[in-house]
Amino acid sequence: MRFLAFEKAGRAGLAVAGKDGSFTGLQEGDSGFPGTLDQLLAKGGDALKQAADALAAGDAIDPDQVNVRPPLARPPKIICLGLNYMDHAKEAGLEVPDYPTVFVRFPTSLIGHNEAMIRPRVSDKLDYEGELVAVIGKGGRHIPESEALDHVAGYSVFNDGSVRDYQLMTSQWTVGKTFDGTGAFGPYLVTPEDVPAGASGLKIETRLNGEVMQSSNTDQLIFNVAKSISLLSEAMTLEPGDTFVMGTPAGIGFARKPPVLMKPGDVCEVEIEGLGVLRSPIEDEKN
């Protein structure tokens, strides 16, 4: 199943893709509207399947004619992994980590597909990072790696817009990784039966103004989805809707010589095989 969260005429909506790839859906206030993905994941059980059945009987939805929203508006936790591709660790000149490098984002940073990513007025060092997302559907603590993928509700695409000077002001990266309007997420949530186990073996590519900047494969992850869920559930209770942003491959702009950083008028696209293309035009923060 492939879900699309959207807004039209001020009302939230949810759509599902049919076998031909076209979307049908419903909006808040419509009879039979099943709720948002945030609400459906919180319900658990067969809520997604039941929602898909209801949405299939809804109106035709053209993703190009609505405001596409992030699949989840307010994930309980946005857990980000750094240095999680072999080629990116090499690019950064750092040792391959023995344990995941973890930082967090906050929901106010999230934007949807085709929504402007904002270069903040305090910095001109906005960089791209194309990433895979895994969304938790079933919570838990001390989850065995062998069972971890049973806890995944679906996969998506992320552009972890990074304000590099703020990221590097301290040993903790979080501030530079969670500026408002820098976390592009979407356009879809794709359920596990439609992708390889753990979303492994998928091509991931980032393009800036049409030029390929990052090109890798999710099988290059140092800590894959199952391992990451298992390890981090040792420390915290995972909840439905928790969003794992799985790290970026080599090719970031800040590591290039000279650096290539995003500016107003640029368009950045992140594409992951089978999950879709996430598009972000770049704008400056308005006063």
N, C-alpha and C positions, 0 to 999 in steps of 0.2 A: 504494500500500500504506500501511496505517495500523497502526503497531506500538504496543503497550502493554507497558511494563516494569512488573512487579508483584512482590509478595511475598505468600505465603500459607503459614501454618503454619511460618514460619521459612525457607522455601525460595524462592529467586529464580525468577522465571518470565518468560516472554515470550509475548505473544499477538499475533494479527493479525486485522484486521477482514475479514469476508467481504463479499460484494456487498450483503447486507441490513443491514450495519452491526454485526452481532453478532460477538463475539470468540471465537476458539478459540485454545488455547495449551497449552504444556507447561512443566514446572518442572524445575529441577536434580534429577537422579536419575531422571527419566523416560526411557524408551527413546526415542531420536530427538530429545532436547532439543538444539537447535542452538547454544545459547550465548546470552550476553547481547549487547545491541547494541554494547557496548564491544568485545567479542570479535569480533563479526561484521564491524564496520567495520575492525578491524585485519587481518582476513583479506583483505578487498577482493574484487575480481572479482564473481562472481554470488552472494556469500554471503547477501545480503539476500533475493534471490529464492528461493534454495534454502531458506532458513530459513522464508520465508512458506509454501512448499509443505509443509514438515514441520509447521508450526504449524497449518495448515488441517485437518490430520487429528487434532488434539489435542482436549482437553476443552473444553466450553463455559466461558467465563470471563465473569463479570459484573463490570465495573469497579467497581460499587458494593459488591461483596462481598469485595474484596481490597484490600491496601495498595498504592496506585499509587505507583511509584517514579519519579524523574527518568529520562527516556529513557536518558541516559548517567550512570553513577555517578561516573566519574572521567575527564572529558575531559582530554586532554593539555594543552590550553590553553583557557581561557575568556576570549575577547577581547571586550571591551565597548566600544561606541562611544558617546560623549557628544555632545550637541548635534547630533544627526543628523536631526532633522526641522525643516523650515523654520519651522513654527509654534512649536516649542519654543525655537529660537534667538531668535525675536522675543520670546517670553514672558520669556526670561532677560535680555533687553536686550543681547544679544551679537551681534557680526557673524557672518554665515554663514561658517564656516571654509573655508579653502582646502585643508585636509588633515584627515583624520579625527582627532578627539580620542579617544585610546585609553587605557583603563585595563584592569585585569584583575580577575577574581575567582578564588577558589580552590575546589576541589571540596568542602571542608568546609562551605561556605556553602549548598550545594544541598539543596533539599527537594522533595518531590513534590506532586502534586495532592491536595488535601484535607488535607495535612499543615500543622500550625500554623506560621505565620511568627512568629518570635520577636522581640519588642521587648526589646532588651538592658537589663539592669539599670542600665547607666551612662548611658542616654539615654532621653528620651521623644519624640524627634524622628524617628520611623520613618515614612517616606514610601513611596508606591507609585510604580511606573513600569512600565506595560505595554509589552512589547517583542516583536518578532519575533526568532526564532532561526533561523540557518542552520548546519547541521552538515556539516563536511567529510567526504567519503567517500573522496576520492582526494587524496593529498598532492602537494606540489610546491613549487617556488621559481620566482620570476619568471614567474608565470602570466599570460598575456595576458588582458585583460578579455574578449575575444571567446570565450575558452575557459573562463572562470572557472566558469560554471554547470555545466559538465561535472564539476566537482570537488565538487559538493554532493550529499550523500546524502539530505538531507531537511530539513524545516522543523518548527518547534515554537513554543511560546509561553513567555514568561518574564515574571516580575514581579521587577524589579530593586529589591527592598526596600533603601532608602537611609537610612542613619543620618546625617541632614543635618549635625548639629553636628560629627561626626567627619569627614564628607566635606570640610567647609570649614575644618578646622583648619590645613591646609596647601594648597599649590597642587596637590598630588598627591591625587587623589580616592580612591585604592584602599582605604584603611582603612575609610572610611565606606561602601564598596560591597561589603564582603566579610565582614561579621559572620556568624558561624555562624547558620544557620537563616533567612537573609533572601533567598535566591535561589530562588524558586519556578520550577520548570521542568517543562513537560509540558502536558497529560497524555499526548500522543502524539508520535511521530515520523512525519511524513507525507512520503512520497517525492515527488520533483519532478514525476512525471507526473500527480499528482493536484491540482496547483496551477498557477496561471499562472507563466510563466517568471520566475525570481527572486522568486517570491511577491509580485509587484507587483500593485497595484490591489486589495488586500484591506482591508476595513474592520477597524480595530482600535479596541477600546473597553475602558475600565477602569471598573468599577463598585465603589463602596464602599457597603456596606449597601444595595445596590440602586440607588443614585443614580449616574447617569453622570457621571464625573469627567474622562475623556479620551475623545475621539471623533475619529478621523482616518482616514487611509488610508495604506497602505504606499507609495503612489506619491508621498508627501510626503518620502520619504527623500532627504537631501542626497547621501549616498554610498550607492548601492544595493548589493545583495549582490555583484554581479559586480565593481563598481568597488572595493568594500572588500577583497574577496579579492585582486584584482590588486595593489592598492597595498600591502597589508600583506605579501604574498608577496615584495615587493622586499626586505623587511627580515629575514624569517624563513622557515624551511622550515615549511610547513603540513603537518599530519599527519592521518591519518584519526581522526575523533572530535573534532578541534578545533571549538570551539563559538563562533560569532559571535553576540553579543547586540547587536542592531542599533540600539539607541537608542529613546528614548521621545518621543511627541508632546506637545503643549501640554496643560496641565491638571493638572500635578503639584500636590500639596497644599501644598508649601512656598511656591509662588509665589502662592497665593491670599491674599486679604485679607478676613478673617484667615486664617492658614494652617489647613489641614485635614490633620492627621496621624493615623496609625493608632494605635489603642489596643486593649487586650484586650476581647474580645467583638465586635469588628468582623469583617466578612467582606469580603475583596477578591476580585473576579473580573476576570480579563483574558480577553477573547474576541477571537480573530482569525478572520475569515471563512474557513471551510474547514479550519481547524486545530484548533478546539475551544475549550472554556472551561476556564481554569485557576483553581481556587478555593483561597483561602488564608484560613482563620480566623486571627485574631491572638491571641497569648498573650504574657504577660510571661515573661521568663527566670526559671526556677526556681533558687533558691539551691542 
